[in-house]
Amino acid sequence: MTTFPRLCVRCNKTVPAKEQCACQRQLKRERNQRHDRNRPTASQRGYTHQWRKASKHFLEMHQHCQCGQRATLVDHVIAHKGDTNLFWDRSNWQPLCTRCHNKHKQRLERSQ
């Protein structure tokens, strides 16, 4: 199947198939920077040395992601939103690879 270049809807420049236009990449970069300015630091959200130790141990016990790849991250199934009890509840943890984690979180953010 052949794919063809397309026109960017923002700047009308020709963009190779399956690529993002430079103006779209810049727009996304600016949106992410605005989001990050308002976001507490990882440490403020609870991701401390204690978390790193606990998540490392959890990954030693649960080595595979749901897709079968090696898990690299511990994800909270239900977002803890600062609730320390939910944050430390191991039944709310799941092992994920980076790809599945990012795909899952992006889908959640788009739905909000």
Kinemage of the C-alpha trace (Angstrom):
@kinemage 1
@onewidth
@group {chain A} dominant
@subgroup {mainchain}
@vectorlist {calphas} color= white
{ca met a 1} P 0.000 0.000 0.000
{ca thr a 2} L 1.408 3.358 -1.036
{ca thr a 3} L 1.005 6.366 1.225
{ca phe a 4} L 1.120 9.895 -0.092
{ca pro a 5} L 2.240 13.229 1.322
{ca arg a 6} L -0.461 15.440 2.777
{ca leu a 7} L -1.042 19.109 3.536
{ca cys a 8} L -0.739 20.339 7.105
{ca val a 9} L -4.078 21.735 8.275
{ca arg a 10} L -2.364 24.586 10.138
{ca cys a 11} L 0.309 25.868 7.747
{ca asn a 12} L -0.622 24.228 4.397
{ca lys a 13} L 2.900 22.868 3.906
{ca thr a 14} L 3.391 19.449 2.367
{ca val a 15} L 4.196 16.827 4.983
{ca pro a 16} L 5.573 13.345 4.228
{ca ala a 17} L 3.184 10.489 4.953
{ca lys a 18} L 3.033 9.345 8.572
{ca glu a 19} L 5.057 12.347 9.799
{ca gln a 20} L 4.051 15.353 11.828
{ca cys a 21} L 4.556 18.868 10.498
{ca ala a 22} L 7.146 21.066 12.239
{ca cys a 23} L 4.413 23.505 13.293
{ca gln a 24} L 2.467 20.637 14.909
{ca arg a 25} L 5.578 19.433 16.779
{ca gln a 26} L 6.195 22.984 18.043
{ca leu a 27} L 2.569 23.337 19.134
{ca lys a 28} L 2.796 20.067 21.067
{ca arg a 29} L 6.099 21.105 22.670
{ca glu a 30} L 4.536 24.409 23.853
{ca arg a 31} L 1.426 22.635 25.181
{ca asn a 32} L 3.603 20.176 27.144
{ca gln a 33} L 5.680 23.032 28.592
{ca arg a 34} L 2.515 24.823 29.796
{ca his a 35} L 1.312 21.593 31.392
{ca asp a 36} L 4.670 20.944 33.086
{ca arg a 37} L 4.846 24.468 34.572
{ca asn a 38} L 1.671 23.778 36.561
{ca arg a 39} L 2.605 20.242 37.588
{ca pro a 40} L 4.203 19.419 40.957
{ca thr a 41} L 7.637 17.800 40.844
{ca ala a 42} L 7.945 14.012 40.911
{ca ser a 43} L 9.135 14.194 44.503
{ca gln a 44} L 6.144 16.359 45.466
{ca arg a 45} L 3.866 13.743 43.850
{ca gly a 46} L 5.376 10.996 46.060
{ca tyr a 47} L 7.995 9.508 43.743
{ca thr a 48} L 10.819 9.525 46.287
{ca his a 49} L 13.729 7.218 47.101
{ca gln a 50} L 11.295 5.058 49.078
{ca trp a 51} L 9.097 4.722 45.951
{ca arg a 52} L 12.080 3.825 43.754
{ca lys a 53} L 13.071 1.049 46.151
{ca ala a 54} L 9.515 -0.308 46.413
{ca ser a 55} L 8.882 -0.172 42.670
{ca lys a 56} L 12.215 -1.859 41.919
{ca his a 57} L 11.276 -4.695 44.289
{ca phe a 58} L 7.800 -4.931 42.720
{ca leu a 59} L 9.334 -5.228 39.238
{ca glu a 60} L 11.626 -8.005 40.450
{ca met a 61} L 8.509 -9.950 41.450
{ca his a 62} L 6.401 -8.940 38.395
{ca gln a 63} L 8.774 -8.843 35.457
{ca his a 64} L 6.421 -8.780 32.479
{ca cys a 65} L 4.036 -6.220 31.056
{ca gln a 66} L 0.549 -7.202 29.909
{ca cys a 67} L 1.906 -7.232 26.327
{ca gly a 68} L 4.576 -9.793 27.238
{ca gln a 69} L 7.543 -7.404 27.078
{ca arg a 70} L 9.809 -6.834 30.057
{ca ala a 71} L 8.175 -4.379 32.480
{ca thr a 72} L 10.156 -1.225 33.191
{ca leu a 73} L 7.634 0.847 35.156
{ca val a 74} L 5.175 0.426 37.984
{ca asp a 75} L 1.892 2.098 37.124
{ca his a 76} L -1.012 2.981 39.402
{ca val a 77} L -4.127 1.318 37.946
{ca ile a 78} L -6.324 3.964 39.574
{ca ala a 79} L -4.689 7.396 39.592
{ca his a 80} L -3.809 8.221 43.199
{ca lys a 81} L -4.110 12.011 42.754
{ca gly a 82} L -2.131 12.612 45.946
{ca asp a 83} L -3.937 9.997 48.067
{ca thr a 84} L -1.021 8.339 49.902
{ca asn a 85} L -3.075 5.263 50.840
{ca leu a 86} L -3.926 4.627 47.192
{ca phe a 87} L -0.367 5.506 46.156
{ca trp a 88} L 1.126 2.783 48.395
{ca asp a 89} L -1.633 0.194 47.868
{ca arg a 90} L 0.226 -2.576 45.995
{ca ser a 91} L -3.038 -4.032 44.719
{ca asn a 92} L -3.300 -0.779 42.723
{ca trp a 93} L 0.105 -1.312 41.066
{ca gln a 94} L 0.717 -2.928 37.699
{ca pro a 95} L 3.953 -3.663 35.829
{ca leu a 96} L 4.125 -2.029 32.401
{ca cys a 97} L 6.678 -1.492 29.660
{ca thr a 98} L 7.269 2.130 28.684
{ca arg a 99} L 5.341 1.755 25.426
{ca cys a 100} L 2.173 0.412 27.099
{ca his a 101} L 2.435 2.929 29.947
{ca asn a 102} L 2.668 5.913 27.610
{ca lys a 103} L -0.083 4.622 25.318
{ca his a 104} L -2.400 4.030 28.292
{ca lys a 105} L -1.703 7.396 29.951
{ca gln a 106} L -2.085 9.357 26.702
{ca arg a 107} L -5.454 7.730 26.101
{ca leu a 108} L -6.553 8.708 29.626
{ca glu a 109} L -5.365 12.297 29.216
{ca arg a 110} L -7.186 12.679 25.905
{ca ser a 111} L -10.445 11.466 27.467
{ca gln a 112} L -10.352 14.093 30.244
